[in-house]
Amino acid sequence: MRSKASLNRLRKGNGGTILLAGRAEFIAAKKLNERGLRTLDLLAACLENKEIASELGVSGPLAAKIIRSVFLKLGVHRRMEAILRWKSLK
């Protein structure tokens, strides 16, 4: 049997924010900005970092930093995880 504290940790997402069901609530809870949302759409379109950088009008290293930030906010480590998480919210 799991303890109450253990169950509460399971119910909570990254950073102690309770995961919410809808896309709008998720965006608000995770503080995804327009650039982050655009980056998720570009990741879902299977673009490479260089292409994402070009679409966002930023350098390659900055695009990589934006992608890492989005991954952190989504609580994922890989592109496919991010894409699946994002598509499940649409």
N, C-alpha and C positions, 0 to 999 in steps of 0.2 A: 504494500500500500504506500502510495506517495504521500509525502508530507504536504501540508497546506502551502508552505513556502515554495516547495518544489513545483507544485501545480501552478502557483502564481508566476513563477519564472517561465513555465511553458506557455502561459497565456500572453506573455509579454514579448514584444519584438526587440530589435536592436535599440540599445540605449534606454530600455525601460518603458518605451512607448507601447501602449497596447495596440496590437494590430487591428485595424478597422476593416470592415468588409468592402466598402465602396471605393472607387478610384479617387473621387474628390477628397474623401476623408483621408485616404492613404497619402495623397499628395500633400495635403495640409499637415498631416502628422510627421511626415518625413522631410518637410521643407524643401521639396523639389522645385526649383525655379524653372523658368522658361527654357533656359539653356539645357538643364538636366532633362527636361521632358523631350526637347528636340533631340538630344543625344540618345535617349532611349528609342525614339522612333528611328533614328539612323542605325542604331545597333540592330533593331528588329529588321531593318532592310538589308542586313548582312554587309554593311560597309566596313572597310578596314579603317584603322586609325587615321591614316593619311587622308582618306576620303572624307572622314568625319571632320577632320581639321579643316579641310577645304570648304566643306558645307557650312561650318560654323564661323569661318573666317578667322581662325586662330592658328597658332603654330602647332606642329606635331606633338611636342612635349606638353603643351597646355591641353590639347585634346586628350592625351593620355591621363593627365591629372583630373580632368573633368569626368572621364569614364571611371576612374578609381573612386572619385567622390560619389558618383551615382551608385556604384557597386556597394560602397559603404552604407549609403542611405537605404539601399534595398536589402542589405544583409546577405549579399551574395559574393562569390569569388570568381565566377566565370561568366562570359558573355551569354552562353545559352541559359544559365540560371537567371540572369537579368531579363532576358527576352521572355522566358516562360513566366516569370513573376509579373512582368509588365502586361503580357497578353492575358493573363488570368484576371487582371483588374479592369480590362477594357469591356 
